[in-house]
Every structure is written in C-alpha cells, then in structure tokens.
C-alpha cells in the first residue's frame, strides 16, 4: 500500500506527541476517530498472535472518579474524554491456545487439525520456555505493545494521550471487579485533547542523542 505520510511528517507528529498532563474537559473525540482507535487496539500485535489482554473503556463518571482516587488524584483520569484500562491475563493455558487456534481456523478457513503442530509449539513455549517462569509478566509485555500502537495511532489522528502507571493496580482491580477474574490491571491511558494551558505541550523532548541509544553492528 502507499505510504499515508512522509518521513518528515511522521517525525513532526512524534515530536508533537507528549504525555498530556492537562486535558480539555469539554472537547470530545469524534466517533469515527474513536472507532479507529479502538480498532488500533484490536489490531495490535502480540507474540504468537495470542492477544492475552482485555481493554476496558471506562465511560461511567462515578467509576472514573473512583479510578482517579486510585491514581493519586491525577486529573487526567476524569478530564480526558476517554479512559482505557489495559489488563492482561494472569496466566495463559492450553485452553487459551486452543481458543486462538479455533479463531484462526474460523477467520482463515484453515482445515481442522492443520494447526496442531503450531499449537504444540505454543504450548511447549508456555510450559517450558523462558516465559513459563512468569506468564503474567510475559502477557504484560504483549499488552504494552498494544499501548504503544494505540498511542502512536492516536498521535497520527491528532489525538492526545497520557499513559498512566501512577496508579494502584490492586485498587483498580477492586473498582473494576477484576478480583477473582483471569485479568489484572497493568496500566491505563487517558485519551482526548490537550488543554490550552498545559505548559508541558511546548516543552522540548528530553531524549539522548541517537548515537547514544542506537548501535550499528
């Protein structure tokens, strides 16, 4: 497919993006834009394609207030137009692998049984590979891939975001009814449009020079 932007424009957008501290409480994300951002989550990559996550879009004002209390009263939680909580499976089982294989068969029309070998590779990795020592940690890495894609997609559409890790994950689990479920809170992301008085919007990005973080071998 043809590029949707230029290298110069892409870098301009990435420099424009920042972790928004103050959101415009009155500005709403247009429905088609939000629908595209939700699809950016659906289309996010994950190891083996297992998608060991669930994204909770929190719209209820009372629940947003409670999550703000579990976020050291950070205003982004309630002021942003949208708020997404990223969760990951506490563990991954053979049932999860089988579910994924069934979905693959349904979507691609793969003959039954043809994916058995691939399924065994996945199960062996989950049970014997390096991820077996901490499956929740491995699942969390996948969810952070989704967060990165989501934030980049938002920037490309001119929408501001703020990733939120300054939260009480256990408090989130309690407020969201996740205790006793297969999912646990990792982080969240406030989504909307920056307020005109957010002083951080114009602050230069503090990054190490490329030659200090990129090595060529």
Order of alpha helices (4+ residues) and beta strands (2+ residues): alpha-alpha-beta-alpha-alpha-beta-alpha-alpha-alpha-beta-alpha-beta-alpha
